[in-house]
Amino acid sequence: MKKIWTSAIALTAALAAAAPAAAQDAAAAADEQSGGFGEIIVTAQKRAENLQDVPISATVLSADQLASRQIFDPSQLQLVAPSLQVKSFNAALGASNFSVRGVGTLSFSNTIEASVTSVIDGVVMGNPSLGFMNYLDLAQIEVLNGPQGMLFGKNASAGLVNITTRRPELGRFDGQVMGEIAQMKVPGDGLLYRLQGIVNVPLGDNAALRVSASQTHTDPVIKNLVAVPGSQYGQDQTSLRAKLLWEPTSQLSIFIAGDYAHSSGVGSGGSADRIVRPTSRFAAENDDLGIVAGPDNFFSSYGAPTRATFDVGGLQANIDYEFASGHTLTSITAWRKFDADNLFDSDKHRINLLDTNHQLSKISQFTEELRLASPVGQFFEYQLGLYYYDSKSDSDITAAGANGLTTPPPAGFEAWVGTRSTGSMTSKSYAAFGQGTLNLSDSFRFTFGGRYTSDKLKLRSVSDASAFVIPLGAAGSRDQRISEENFSWRVGAQYDLTDDVMAYASVARGYKGPGFNLTIDPRAPLIMPEIPTSYEAGIKSTLLDRHLIFNISGYTSTFKNFQAQAFDTASNGYVLLNAGALKSRGFEIEASALPAEGLVFNLGVSYVDAFFSDFQADRCYPFQPDCRANGTIDSSGNRLPNVPKWTVSLTGRYETPVSESLAVFLQGALYARTKSNFSSTEDPNTNLPGYALFDASIGLKQIDDKYKLTLFCRNCFDKRQPTFINSNSQSRGDYYHMFGLNSFRTLGLALEGRF
């Protein structure tokens, strides 16, 4: 390993002596002829349009931009999209829940939908886990702010992450290989490596096949000091994707794709003690092992097997047919499946209180979308569509332990304490939607649309504790059903102030479907639909002969019956509930500048004031002074969990040739955010101070991009910050934290080749 870094340092010195360095930003690539920014094409309204003409606040990230920051994991996306935050992330569970403008779903439960959905190649992921895999062979990612459910469906009530992979290219044989190795500043100086290969093969004149694969390995982020056979604290993920494009005529296009990913290991799903009280049952154990709980603690003492595996994949067929009239009929048929088998030490310590938390999960979905789009350039442009969604999720969760006893349980019992809960939920949804635009003049356009949705859900929950001496909860079963109908809508107008400046305003009513608590307790409420109403206005401008892009938007949104998750100290578990209402208001700035040849800057700023306007029955945090006798607290006025008021992302990149065939580049990036809190109750023990992260890279490449060598660092100054802080359910008043790939310094070397 020392040889790797010696070579890397020598390379850096040589590049620094050769030239100042850098390159153009791929998210807004400069036009070679004019020296200004070219058009950025997006599908935010299910049409290919110039971003500057779309009346929606959005951040667009190209594949090259993501690669230049070594971003290959969903948890890293917030570094380049300030309005987006990782609300909660667990690589072991195969889930990453986002928030946009402060609003998102914290729960990983299969019985509730996400407020910010992901769409991959036109397919909506009904559950975040269905699309969870490392980014592979991307074209671009669009982060769309505000309700997007009218066109994209019911689980986009707060925003949308629209992911587009590269399609096969007709008549072209080429490929790409990439390798990356990095050292993480974690106990043991763990390694991270990633390999990726892509090949595009023409199949005659009108068809092409594109195949890509990647392998990623991450050493443990948290170091466990207890030897436990059968545990896997690092993480390995293998991803495969195959795509076929067939265009038998100029009017017909058929795109068929399949993908699969397998992941094993806990990865960033591990945790370590942040606060352990002197009177805690874990204090003596930590002293014995030399673990010092605190913000910088990366050591744990799991005493039971801890591992996680998941498999995710799917198939889809996109068919587009253009009629002689210019109308296009699109069909998107897709099936996806997710299976997980996770085993965790619930008490997170060597002592056996509740050593077993075994979670089996299966999720599948089938979707069909049929859409008719009119030709563009007419007085009235429109889209009409039908949508069908059919999903099933099954869970089997066993929690068991010795409750601190050292003797085995009596014959015939699996453990001293425990319970087993199973759940099976089906969800069917039907929708009809449409959007129209009136081009009232060359400068003024009016857009309107609506979506009717019908949801039918049912859940069967079963609890059985017969295998345990002391049952944790009652035994029995419960059947729940819920049906909902909704009409969501959007109206807006946009006006071209000049050829290069556009102003817009819109009002949208969204919808997020209902859900359940996975419990047999008849007192547990049904989770009612979440209804947002959002007002937005903004300006998009391309100035200084296309050398400056400046976009700004302001918004105010209210959410009725916001679907929240709270930790219930009485039951030592999470419960889902509807908060009365919340409000989110703020503004966003997206700017890009080309001040000199080869030099580009990108700036993103997000200000969010998001708070509960009505949340009178939140669950208290441990030992909360003003907690009511029934364990609830009024959290009205509290800020939403894990939502900083200010977030800033700034990137600068410069490139210059050093010969006829070679160029060097230098890039620096800053990500900064103000303080936040992981708890809706504003628990002082779950505060996260503000922080700033700095990334940098330097490298050498061929001018035709055939080869590229990059030396990089992430979080160069090693600012330790967790991705999650929470109370320990097995020791009241103790807290643990989790870390992700951005939580520590990483130094690495990447090599890329194209053929």
Helices and strands as residue ranges (DSSP letters): H 2-18, G 26-28, E 41-42, E 49-50, G 51-53, E 58-62, H 63-68, G 74-79, E 84-90, G 91-93, E 95-100, E 103-104, E 116-120, E 123-124, G 128-131, E 138-145, H 149-152, E 159-165, E 174-184, E 191-202, E 207-218, E 223-224, E 235-246, E 252-264, G 267-269, E 271-275, H 283-289, E 299-300, E 307-322, E 328-344, E 356-373, E 380-401, E 415-439, E 444-464, E 468-471, E 476-496, E 501-509, E 531-543, E 548-568, E 573-596, E 599-614, E 618-619, E 632-633, E 646-657, E 662-673, E 676-677, G 684-686, E 687-688, E 691-702, E 707-714, E 724-727, E 735-738, E 746-754
